[in-house]
Amino acid sequence: MSPSPTTSQPLDLRRAVAIGTPKAIDLWLDVVDDPRHRSDQLAELTAAEHARLGELMPVAVAAEMADTLALHVAVDTFRAVPTRRAADVLAALESDRAAEILRALDPVEREPLLAAVPAEHAIVLRDLLTWPAASAAAHMAPDVLTVDRSVTAAGAIAQVRDHRAKLRQDAHIGAYVFAVDGDGRLEGVVSFRDLVLADADTPVAELVEPDVITIAPLTDQEEAARTVVAHRLLAMPVVDDDGRLLGILTSDDASDIAEVEATEDAERQGGSQPLEVPYLRASPLLLWRKRIVWLLVLFVAAAYTGTVMQAFEDELEAVVVLAFFIPLLIGTGGNTGTQITTTLIRAMSTDNVRMRDVGRVLRKEMATGTLVAAAMAAAGLVRAWTLGVGGPVMLTVAVALVAIVLWASLISSVIPLLLRKLRVDPAVVSGPMISTIVDGTGLIIYFTTAKVLLPELAGL
Amino acid sequence: MSPSPTTSQPLDLRRAVAIGTPKAIDLWLDVVDDPRHRSDQLAELTAAEHARLGELMPVAVAAEMADTLALHVAVDTFRAVPTRRAADVLAALESDRAAEILRALDPVEREPLLAAVPAEHAIVLRDLLTWPAASAAAHMAPDVLTVDRSVTAAGAIAQVRDHRAKLRQDAHIGAYVFAVDGDGRLEGVVSFRDLVLADADTPVAELVEPDVITIAPLTDQEEAARTVVAHRLLAMPVVDDDGRLLGILTSDDASDIAEVEATEDAERQGGSQPLEVPYLRASPLLLWRKRIVWLLVLFVAAAYTGTVMQAFEDELEAVVVLAFFIPLLIGTGGNTGTQITTTLIRAMSTDNVRMRDVGRVLRKEMATGTLVAAAMAAAGLVRAWTLGVGGPVMLTVAVALVAIVLWASLISSVIPLLLRKLRVDPAVVSGPMISTIVDGTGLIIYFTTAKVLLPELAGL
């Protein structure tokens, strides 16, 4: 992942629009072929430049470009260009991409566009929009190539040619041809490649693979995406309860879903609510809303550390050097716990750890925790010695570190597994949450250890 | 992402092997079609069961299954079965998958296998193994379909049929056909679909798209994977400096690379070194090694919190209630910083934030930090009031919270950007690291504020 050298682009979109000829736009499309750079440059145009660009670029070219743009840039572009033009481009897009863009628009922006799209296409789009946004069906391409299983390979190719208009540009959608019965029920799949490689008079029935991995339309998008990737499919049919083929989920849709989910998980792990818009487009007020909820929850949860400290006020006054080690001890507990939860949650979200592995996880983490505790106790002894706090406090710090590391290991392995058991996504457990839980309990462990080990606290 | 119901599987692999007929294995393959469940069950077989399974399963079926298994399960299976058999399956696999498995084996395990593979195939595999593991070329499939651009569509289909042995099972590899000149230099790409849909006597030259996105063999695997996804390609040609076609990187390879990279980033963010093996296979000793380095680094870094506290020992003895708020204040600073770095690092690793956005990021984060600081100061006042610490300490806590939140916002937005500037992967900045940095500086801010605001500390 290296920084993209946008500065070295010799021709940018603004200059191409200023030149104002279709040839300049063509040249720009040739020179800037990375969709990420195109998105960047498009995002910086003014409304007037957008309108000018709309006149210069043929509908088919605009649709091809809109297919690979970052979604939020595509959506903004649809907002910026006149409705008539936007509807033409929308009609030229793959239906799943068109629906994705419509879904991101407000209903008041969406309706005029849908009204301007040809009626039969608008029906398809409205149908796609009825599926829940997090379902597999919301991401499916309904324009699927189907053939009758009674024909020959040559006949199937002829049927496919009749539908070539459906194919547009997306190689994923054209990868498989589906065999269906008279009622549209899926009977199997045949690859384009097999159609080509077979003799012309081979019955399609011989080429059809009946054993197809399918998915129900309401399946969660993340589960559906993982299935596409696990089976290394180019596209997976979405099939209703009656076995009817509704559309396909392609592997590039699956990649998009996986990336969005990984971003949301990363944000949750960092103790925020997921942003839902690209970072640079989030206003400070939105960032604040997404962050302040957890900050306040954690603040309230951490407030009991004050109560714990107040409870041990006498001990603290008697041996004020105990306070020196508070940040170090609770920090180490939080770090230990954060390491475990992030590794464990990632392993769970990639299906490498399941509920039945609870025993193995606990044994592994407690064994690891014992090794970690030993190393940290040694480090704690060294640090306490350099601060010159005397033998009993040195011992207190070392013993407390062992207990805190083991305790942090235990709760940070149990909590994600427990949440999964309760059917809550364990990704809600953030590093900050684990740190907060360990902070207060760590203080109790520390002061209790001190009371036991320090002679001057014996009477308190 | 729901827990997989493995317990409801009616036939498991161990029972199928115990029955001991090829039909039982066939039935198992039919019943258990999810590669994740197959991997689980295969991983639990003993060496004797592996050998028995090897006798029961035809080579082609074994190769098809090995293609989708989890890598570590596939590698273990190759270790468990006799060399002769393993070499047969290896030869039947796609070369990129075979190389991936060989790369995971020790050289002493690898050599006998390579020696048992047919010579011309072994040359291809050895060539793949020479590329660095993190390069695009290490993941490429060298078995590419090529045609001469001077032929017609029908002629191209005939050429492709001659090479059908190259195609094996992978639909990604067969998605495009590449036009090359006499020296193997890439001239363009033609899709299978276009070959089928064109009239038989159309010259291939008319169907060829000369404007192909390619990548150099030594490109970093993560950058290469992101390019495949951004352009929505099924496969991207890997081309050397002379324009020669070396192989292709397919979109399922790109998905695998993206998943591995996301896991490594998640582990780094949690303050561990990446594990490199699946979690359940990591021994406590390995987990300890991956974790203890950062724990000790952070412990040493956090040790200065003790020095800071010692420097303010007189203040702490004079107003011991100041200690009550230490975990709360430094915890809030750490949480604020962790929220920012995780969001920012994810946005950078998905190309949503680049170096040129430094100014926007800083303005956005400082504006957000101001809003957060106001809310946290209010929360801090409430908490200090409930602990009954009196007006001056309440004010100290509120002012310190504002300063700590703003400070945490500043350093946690600057550090990732600075690392990117220095060409260090910003994903090395973990939540624990930010917390540690904020802990000590937060204490200095807190005690300095107290010295200014508390009359009883005026003389110290």
Interface residues (C-beta under 8 A of the other chain):
Chain A: M1 S2 P3 S4 T6 T7 D30 D33 D34 P35 R36 D67 T68 I157 V160 R161 R164 L167 D170 A171 H172 G174 A175 Y176 S191 F192 R193 L195 V196 L197 D211 I213 D220 E222 E223 R226 T227 V229 A230 H231 R232 L233 L234 S251 D252 A254 S255 D256 A258 E259 A262 T263 D265 A266 E267 Q269 G270 G271 S272 L275 P278 Y279 L280 A282 S283 P284 L285 L287 W288 R291 I292 W294 L295 L296 L298 F299 V300 A302 A303 T305 G306 T307 M309 Q310 E313 L316 E317 V320 V321 A323 F324 F325 I326 P327 L328 I330 G331 T332 G334 N335 T336 T338 Q339 I340 T341 T342 T343 L344 I345 R346 A347 S349 T350 D351 N352 V353 R354 M355 R356 D357 R360 V361 K364 E365 A367 T368 T370 L371 V372 A375 M376 A379 G380 R383 L387 R420 D425 S430 G431 P432 S435 T436 D439 G440 L443
Chain B: M1 S2 P3 S4 T6 T7 D30 D33 D34 P35 R36 D67 T68 I157 V160 R161 R164 L167 D170 A171 H172 G174 A175 Y176 S191 F192 R193 L195 V196 L197 D211 I213 D220 E222 E223 R226 T227 V229 A230 H231 R232 L233 L234 S251 D252 A254 S255 A258 E259 A262 T263 D265 A266 E267 Q269 G270 G271 S272 L275 P278 Y279 L280 A282 S283 P284 L285 L287 W288 R291 I292 W294 L295 L296 L298 F299 V300 A302 A303 T305 G306 T307 M309 Q310 E313 L316 E317 V320 V321 A323 F324 F325 I326 P327 L328 I330 G331 T332 G334 N335 T336 T338 Q339 I340 T341 T342 T343 L344 I345 R346 A347 S349 T350 D351 N352 V353 R354 M355 R356 D357 R360 V361 K364 E365 A367 T368 T370 L371 V372 A375 M376 A379 G380 R383 T386 L387 R420 D425 S430 G431 P432 S435 T436 D439 G440 L443
